[in-house]
Amino acid sequence: MGTDEALSRPRIEAVGERSIAAERIGVAFTGDVLPAEALSAPEKVTAAPGFSNLPPAALCLGREEELVRLRRMLIGGQEGATTRSAAVHGLGGIGKSTLALHYAHRHRGDHTLIWWINAASPDGIETSLAALTRTLVPGWAATAARAEQAAWAMQWLAWHPGWLLVYDNVEDPDDLSPYTGALHQGHHLATSRRATGWPDSAPTLALGALDPGDATALLCRLAFKSAAPAPRQRADARALADDLGHFPLAIKQAGAYLAQNRGIRLDAYRRRLGAKLAKTAHGIDAERTIARVWNVTLATLQENDPLAVEVLHTAAWLAPDGIPHALLTPPGTDPDDADDVVEAVGTLAAYSMVTDTGTAIGIHRLVQTVLRTPHAGPAGTTPSPHPPGRERAEQAVLHHLTPPPGRNSPTDSQWDTVTPHLVALAATTSPAHVNALLTAAYSTAAHRLHQQGHAARTIPLYEATLPLYEQVLGDTHPQTLTSRNNLAAAYQSAGDLERAVPLYERALTLYEQVLGDTHPDTLVSRNNLAAAYESAGDLERAVPLLETTLTQFEEILGDTHPQTLTSRNNLAAAYQSAGDLERAVPLYERALTQREQVLGDTHPDTLVSRNNLAHAYKTAGDLERAVPLYERALTQSEQVLGDTHPDTLVSRNNLAAAYESAGDLERAVPLLETTLTQREHVLGDTHPHTVISRDNLAHARRAADATRQRGTAT
């Protein structure tokens, strides 16, 4: 029998401004349930032959063998083969994206559609899929939320065969599981710096440096364009390519520099690079290679276009993709001078330092890493505590959050634009760096992400704010205590109890010392710690703590206060986890009745109580009461919270488990399949709830197979 779950808890909100409750799990893509008319449309929408969003083909020399191997990996030696997945991995800048792009252009006629996906994060994948929907059905997509658009794209890909999806710059192979596991009508091709973590069924291609002859040819093509190099020039190019370790991105950068500065000879450029690069056990150190090349380019840019260097250093601290030109324009710039930034971006693009779409730029992560790395000054002096570009990046983001005329706060669109850049800034914030306005922006962005269900993305923001609050406000300031709780809640939501529990314990100790044992904020903190103990399976500590907390809530806030009701629900859940259904069921029933009266029939907390009571009935073997309650809870969760909210997924899993317990495998298996796909997408492949879903589906399928075999035998 499959495993079902009590809905996420605790349900008590943490205290303080923009506080976060500790019950959220994973990264949810919230929004309305996909309308029925939208679900039926994908099968009727067709794409023009060879339809794609591919960038222009880049120069790709010396990769013919790899292109042939890639083709063999994807089609298995047979044209029109069934779905296959493959991954190209290697160092940043080794040419993975260029190879994949060249492959896609070469075989464009072999696919009904090719779609290029920014796969650096689950959020980026969803955004790219939403773009497919906006291209195919712009009218419907104009009024749909991004999650709905992505869901429509998944439906379209499920209906139509022959496509190729290219997932560029995958940071975590598990991020692709919801797509490679659910979409079987085409091919999946990924590029990544990750060499491990790929499924056994997905062959991988390790991409190394270029052949010396090919590296020389590429450098000559870039530096001399269509002109044929003289023998001496070719020899110098060969020597320079050797110095650059035949590393494609380094050669591209050097070639772009030489093409822009035709008066610089190759041997002179080599001398400016310095001594031949040191080697490591794994070959050329990519960062040192690229840094040497970029230092030459940056020196030239500094002489000819200092603004371009400022723009580049600013971009180094922001998210690598989709940096709007407006975000790079210094605050207070006269409108007549705004074109200066556009020209600076053009210069950077000409030197291959950035890519430019006309409205936004992208910058290679390796470029960012090198530019953010502190370098010692003359005679080994200490690096500057204010890295170039960091302050400008912070000012740019804060300036972009200036409320428009007639408003007291930024719009949702403004927040959506800067949030990825706030996350990038937070991930590189030094504990010694204090910026009160930026810290406030981190807090607001984290709160918005949490409300949208993107709990995992809040962790860098909370990790940046807590040390600053401790430093500026002190360890026991209410805002510091709230920040500590919120970071613990983010860890717990992401399934990281090893980091969540110690933070909760410290928070509770400080609340008791500062506010007293029965202050409402202390009770909230105690509840959150108890819930974390329960999640970790430590019922010996969880149950007494929850019993104490409920008694204190009843005495201080009253029997029907929402936080008292949450505490009652949580204690019932702990009793159930301990196998004490005689105490759990009456407590659940009382909590549900009171929540219906106080909060209403469809309040999220009421839905939690309804699911949990059904869970207890099922555990007690009372399926006649459990199944209708589960069905009602799921329907209401879909309507109120959305189809992929973590609580909706719990409810769907539990209903499927109840169907299986009742012997109704025809309804249980499809529901479990849907739940697993959605959890892989929303929570990630290794989240505890995803693991439960995978086990439940495997168990149900075995039961269904056994039933079919018995039927065949008779």
Summary of the structure (lengths in Angstrom):
residues: 714
radius of gyration: 28.5
end to end distance: 24.0
largest distance: 91.6
contacts: 2428
relative contact order: 0.10
helix: 62%
strand: 6%
